[in-house]
């Protein structure tokens, strides 16, 4: 009889313990991080909120060709390729580093991308990532710029990348951006004469926006755009608009796209995109991403 009373007494405790365990499971589920908002480190031009996993090493070969409007003269731009080689390493799950070399203005750049907040199921609604890069223009020669110092070659970028995965298929991102060019390009008037002093500020601002829509298990459609906020009214440069697709093939991601920008590093496409979609000044490009 005494044992029976003990067993009956344990039922309420068992029920309370079970309720506590279920509530813990619900809490864990509610705090689960939302994964795979983007499958590649870039949307097209803009950095995505995806980071390399800890100790993952990426090798990226990117090609951007000349304008399609040139036709068969240069085989729709394929004769004039601008190539970028990039090495990316996941130093930790929240910090990714890269170093790259681009043919556009013979540019070297180094960058860090770091996660500040993660989107959670039934929790925080966004993923927030910081991005900083430093670019070195080695195309500038002392013969052409006798008074040039090393600082004149440098440009800097700071971005806040904010994304939200709305469904398993659809993700959007905003990218408020500040960038500074120690040497800005000349601005010309309608007669081709250089305007002095240069009306373009060295410190510049832009707002990037982009998204991804997954159409099959391996294919997605990507698009991004960056609106320059204080470009000189006389400038010949335009806002970069890019549309493309991603194909996942095991350890590879293959990106194909069309864009009005020939540059692939940040200050290049943000500040020096000269192509116009309405005039057929569109480049075909692709990125081959291999993860080790």
SULJOVEN-V956278 format. One record per residue. RES is the residue in one small letter. PSI is psi in whole degrees, -180 to 180 (* if undefined). D_CENTER is the distance of its C-alpha to the mean C-alpha in Angstrom with 1 decimal. Layout:
BEGIN
res=RES psi=PSI d_center=D_CENTER
res=RES psi=PSI d_center=D_CENTER
END
This chain:
BEGIN
res=x psi=-41 d_center=71.3
res=x psi=-40 d_center=69.5
res=x psi=-38 d_center=66.8
res=x psi=-43 d_center=66.4
res=x psi=-38 d_center=65.8
res=x psi=-45 d_center=63.2
res=x psi=-43 d_center=61.3
res=x psi=-34 d_center=61.5
res=x psi=-25 d_center=60.2
res=x psi=-24 d_center=57.1
res=x psi=-47 d_center=56.0
res=x psi=-41 d_center=54.7
res=x psi=-40 d_center=52.9
res=x psi=-41 d_center=51.3
res=x psi=-41 d_center=50.1
res=x psi=-44 d_center=48.7
res=x psi=-41 d_center=46.9
res=x psi=-42 d_center=45.5
res=x psi=-42 d_center=44.2
res=x psi=-42 d_center=42.6
res=x psi=-43 d_center=40.9
res=x psi=-38 d_center=39.6
res=x psi=-36 d_center=38.3
res=x psi=-41 d_center=36.4
res=x psi=-43 d_center=34.9
res=x psi=-39 d_center=33.8
res=x psi=-43 d_center=32.2
res=x psi=-45 d_center=30.2
res=x psi=-42 d_center=29.1
res=x psi=-28 d_center=28.2
res=x psi=9 d_center=26.0
res=x psi=136 d_center=24.2
res=x psi=138 d_center=20.4
res=x psi=126 d_center=18.6
res=x psi=164 d_center=16.8
res=x psi=39 d_center=14.7
res=x psi=-39 d_center=12.8
res=x psi=149 d_center=10.2
res=x psi=-16 d_center=11.6
res=x psi=160 d_center=8.8
res=x psi=-22 d_center=6.2
res=x psi=150 d_center=3.9
res=x psi=-68 d_center=5.5
res=x psi=-76 d_center=6.9
res=x psi=-44 d_center=5.9
res=x psi=143 d_center=3.2
res=x psi=140 d_center=0.8
res=x psi=176 d_center=4.0
res=x psi=4 d_center=7.3
res=x psi=138 d_center=8.6
res=x psi=156 d_center=10.2
res=x psi=142 d_center=12.7
res=x psi=159 d_center=16.2
res=x psi=128 d_center=18.8
res=x psi=5 d_center=20.1
res=x psi=139 d_center=17.9
res=x psi=126 d_center=17.3
res=x psi=139 d_center=14.8
res=x psi=123 d_center=15.8
res=x psi=126 d_center=13.5
res=x psi=119 d_center=15.3
res=x psi=135 d_center=13.7
res=x psi=137 d_center=16.1
res=x psi=122 d_center=16.0
res=x psi=-180 d_center=19.5
res=x psi=-178 d_center=21.6
res=x psi=140 d_center=22.5
res=x psi=-27 d_center=24.2
res=x psi=-17 d_center=26.9
res=x psi=-13 d_center=28.6
res=x psi=-144 d_center=30.0
res=x psi=-11 d_center=32.2
res=x psi=-40 d_center=32.5
res=x psi=31 d_center=29.5
res=x psi=56 d_center=29.1
res=x psi=39 d_center=26.5
res=x psi=-9 d_center=24.4
res=x psi=-19 d_center=24.4
res=x psi=-15 d_center=26.7
res=x psi=79 d_center=24.2
res=x psi=137 d_center=21.2
res=x psi=122 d_center=18.5
res=x psi=142 d_center=17.3
res=x psi=132 d_center=14.7
res=x psi=130 d_center=15.6
res=x psi=139 d_center=13.4
res=x psi=128 d_center=14.8
res=x psi=138 d_center=13.0
res=x psi=134 d_center=15.4
res=x psi=98 d_center=15.6
res=x psi=-34 d_center=18.1
res=x psi=178 d_center=18.6
res=x psi=-18 d_center=17.3
res=x psi=-2 d_center=15.7
res=x psi=123 d_center=14.6
res=x psi=137 d_center=12.5
res=x psi=148 d_center=13.1
res=x psi=156 d_center=12.3
res=x psi=139 d_center=14.3
res=x psi=159 d_center=14.0
res=x psi=126 d_center=16.4
res=x psi=146 d_center=15.9
res=x psi=-29 d_center=18.9
res=x psi=114 d_center=17.8
res=x psi=23 d_center=20.1
res=x psi=54 d_center=20.5
res=x psi=134 d_center=17.6
res=x psi=140 d_center=17.0
res=x psi=149 d_center=14.2
res=x psi=149 d_center=13.9
res=x psi=158 d_center=11.5
res=x psi=137 d_center=11.7
res=x psi=131 d_center=9.7
res=x psi=137 d_center=12.4
res=x psi=130 d_center=13.3
res=x psi=-42 d_center=15.7
res=x psi=153 d_center=16.8
res=x psi=142 d_center=16.7
res=x psi=138 d_center=17.7
res=x psi=147 d_center=21.2
res=x psi=124 d_center=23.6
res=x psi=30 d_center=26.1
res=x psi=-134 d_center=24.6
res=x psi=131 d_center=21.7
res=x psi=-7 d_center=19.8
res=x psi=157 d_center=16.2
res=x psi=130 d_center=13.7
res=x psi=126 d_center=12.7
res=x psi=138 d_center=10.5
res=x psi=150 d_center=10.8
res=x psi=130 d_center=8.9
res=x psi=136 d_center=11.2
res=x psi=156 d_center=11.6
res=x psi=125 d_center=14.8
res=x psi=145 d_center=15.4
res=x psi=117 d_center=18.9
res=x psi=109 d_center=20.3
res=x psi=3 d_center=23.2
res=x psi=-29 d_center=24.3
res=x psi=125 d_center=26.3
res=x psi=146 d_center=29.8
res=x psi=-30 d_center=32.6
res=x psi=-36 d_center=35.0
res=x psi=-25 d_center=33.2
res=x psi=79 d_center=32.4
res=x psi=-33 d_center=35.5
res=x psi=12 d_center=34.7
res=x psi=141 d_center=31.1
res=x psi=171 d_center=30.0
res=x psi=-36 d_center=27.1
res=x psi=-30 d_center=25.5
res=x psi=-19 d_center=25.3
res=x psi=-10 d_center=22.8
res=x psi=149 d_center=20.2
res=x psi=153 d_center=17.3
res=x psi=149 d_center=15.2
res=x psi=136 d_center=12.1
res=x psi=126 d_center=12.0
res=x psi=149 d_center=9.6
res=x psi=116 d_center=10.5
res=x psi=119 d_center=8.3
res=x psi=115 d_center=11.0
res=x psi=158 d_center=11.2
res=x psi=128 d_center=14.5
res=x psi=108 d_center=15.7
res=x psi=-40 d_center=18.8
res=x psi=179 d_center=20.3
res=x psi=-21 d_center=20.0
res=x psi=-29 d_center=18.6
res=x psi=126 d_center=16.7
res=x psi=139 d_center=13.5
res=x psi=153 d_center=12.3
res=x psi=143 d_center=9.7
res=x psi=146 d_center=10.4
res=x psi=82 d_center=8.9
res=x psi=133 d_center=12.0
res=x psi=136 d_center=11.5
res=x psi=132 d_center=14.3
res=x psi=149 d_center=14.6
res=x psi=125 d_center=17.8
res=x psi=120 d_center=19.2
res=x psi=-29 d_center=22.5
res=x psi=113 d_center=23.7
res=x psi=151 d_center=22.8
res=x psi=152 d_center=23.9
res=x psi=146 d_center=27.3
res=x psi=133 d_center=27.7
res=x psi=152 d_center=30.6
res=x psi=-176 d_center=33.1
res=x psi=-18 d_center=34.4
res=x psi=7 d_center=36.8
res=x psi=13 d_center=34.3
res=x psi=141 d_center=35.4
res=x psi=133 d_center=33.1
res=x psi=123 d_center=33.1
res=x psi=139 d_center=34.2
res=x psi=159 d_center=33.1
res=x psi=122 d_center=29.5
res=x psi=-7 d_center=28.5
res=x psi=124 d_center=24.8
res=x psi=145 d_center=24.0
res=x psi=-38 d_center=22.2
res=x psi=125 d_center=20.4
res=x psi=157 d_center=18.1
res=x psi=147 d_center=16.2
res=x psi=160 d_center=13.8
res=x psi=115 d_center=12.6
res=x psi=152 d_center=9.5
res=x psi=144 d_center=10.0
res=x psi=173 d_center=9.1
res=x psi=170 d_center=10.7
res=x psi=136 d_center=12.1
res=x psi=119 d_center=15.8
res=x psi=122 d_center=17.5
res=x psi=-26 d_center=20.6
res=x psi=-176 d_center=22.2
res=x psi=-33 d_center=21.9
res=x psi=-13 d_center=19.9
res=x psi=142 d_center=18.4
res=x psi=155 d_center=15.8
res=x psi=131 d_center=15.0
res=x psi=151 d_center=11.5
res=x psi=139 d_center=11.2
res=x psi=161 d_center=9.2
res=x psi=145 d_center=11.0
res=x psi=122 d_center=11.2
res=x psi=117 d_center=14.8
res=x psi=133 d_center=16.2
res=x psi=-18 d_center=18.8
res=x psi=41 d_center=21.2
res=x psi=141 d_center=21.3
res=x psi=138 d_center=24.9
res=x psi=-26 d_center=26.8
res=x psi=-6 d_center=28.1
res=x psi=145 d_center=24.8
res=x psi=-6 d_center=24.2
res=x psi=155 d_center=20.4
res=x psi=170 d_center=18.6
res=x psi=136 d_center=15.6
res=x psi=131 d_center=13.0
res=x psi=128 d_center=13.3
res=x psi=140 d_center=12.0
res=x psi=135 d_center=13.5
res=x psi=-175 d_center=13.6
res=x psi=151 d_center=14.6
res=x psi=139 d_center=13.9
res=x psi=121 d_center=17.0
res=x psi=128 d_center=17.5
res=x psi=78 d_center=20.5
res=x psi=-119 d_center=21.4
res=x psi=2 d_center=19.6
res=x psi=150 d_center=17.6
res=x psi=124 d_center=14.7
res=x psi=119 d_center=15.3
res=x psi=131 d_center=13.0
res=x psi=138 d_center=15.0
res=x psi=166 d_center=14.1
res=x psi=138 d_center=15.8
res=x psi=159 d_center=14.5
res=x psi=10 d_center=16.4
res=x psi=131 d_center=14.4
res=x psi=-20 d_center=15.6
res=x psi=150 d_center=13.5
res=x psi=-14 d_center=10.3
res=x psi=161 d_center=9.9
res=x psi=-54 d_center=8.8
res=x psi=-24 d_center=12.5
res=x psi=-54 d_center=13.4
res=x psi=-26 d_center=11.6
res=x psi=-40 d_center=11.9
res=x psi=-14 d_center=15.5
res=x psi=34 d_center=17.0
res=x psi=121 d_center=16.3
res=x psi=-11 d_center=19.9
res=x psi=151 d_center=20.0
res=x psi=124 d_center=21.5
res=x psi=-37 d_center=21.2
res=x psi=-11 d_center=24.8
res=x psi=13 d_center=26.1
res=x psi=16 d_center=24.6
res=x psi=70 d_center=22.4
res=x psi=135 d_center=19.8
res=x psi=142 d_center=18.3
res=x psi=142 d_center=18.0
res=x psi=164 d_center=15.5
res=x psi=153 d_center=14.6
res=x psi=132 d_center=12.8
res=x psi=117 d_center=15.1
res=x psi=123 d_center=13.8
res=x psi=130 d_center=16.8
res=x psi=134 d_center=17.2
res=x psi=* d_center=20.3
END
